[in-house]
């Protein structure tokens, strides 16, 4: 996208996009309609924005219908839930001005502004700055725009003493269908990020969830953020916003946030606790953010739950527990995995098999389901896993929705 393209999309292109709003036409029909009044290049611009707005709705809701994006900036933008979660932490800590470094199309800036914080927009890409300015404007918000010549160097006029940084990321292996952490692909690079963290009194650095914890090698607190059991962000908090040496996990589920934190020492020590002898009356599957944080052992310990295997994150206990971090299943039958165990346990429980889960056991769920189709009874979940290093299988109720927040 060029600045001329952006100017077109704000004018004649905006009118064309408004006419397409809510359209269910297929791409070919849209292209044919646009070519009646627009040049080929402008028609492509409008069609691309129409498609990007549909994708952006999952991140920004109805607001996306008036916003503008590029594919790369939309892919990297924070979703509204995570951005709002971070913004409230700044607000609660009393920060009234935040510099949004590498602001992109403005995903974090929107929520900072909505939280009553003055936002200073900083990006090396003039297109990104204009997109952020436009998107804040159409949402009735504002921010001061700064275009530095390099990072970590910043404009002298910058007033903020707190920052948010979303470094550009070029992931290794993407052309081979893989996503691998690559600290060399960060922009600004590791040295620049460390310089920025020292320059400000407090801040947050957004990293991909798969980045190794502690990879920035700066005094910080690391938080893993999940939304409805999707791991969204790793946030490195610095300065006065950080409890140094702390690991934190936060999860949005059922419209409410839950957060848990522990020191790295306590988190590591919890893994030394003795494993359960076998599954208790309930088993619990931690959400992805909890698993990635490596806090599930300490979290479970505080609730009287035990791990069942050193290589599996599942926990077990005698009673149901209500938490954003856990999906609970009532155990109906269980035993070591041997030939015919699955069918015997399902018959013992009087259940049919509605789904198959596996953790640490090499089975093909579709094949297992097919072999158990003949069984009758209320639906249950068959889980293959490990208990104290031994292959195990259990039959459980479907996740009890009454336990979910």
Secondary structure, 3 states (H helix, E strand, C coil): CCHHHHHHHHCHHHHHHHHHCCCCCCHHHHHHHHCCCCCHHHHHHHHHHHHHHHHHHHHHHHHHHHCCCCHHHHHHCCCHHHHHHHHHHHHHCCCCEEEEECCCCCHHHHHHHHCCCEEEEECCCHHHHHHHHHHHHHCCCCCEEECCCCCCCCCCCCCCCEEEECCEECCECHHHCCCECCHHHEECCHHHHHHHHHHCCEEEEEECCCCCCCCCCCCCEEEEEEECCEEEEEEEEEECCCCCCEEEEEEEECCEEEEEEEEHHHHHHHCCCCCCCCCCCEEEEECHHHHHHCCHHHHHHHCCCEECCCCCCCEEECCCCCCCCEEEEEEEEEEECCCCHHHHHHHHHCEEEEEEEECCCCCCHHHHHHHCCCCCCEEEEEEEEEECCEEEEEEECCCCHHHCC
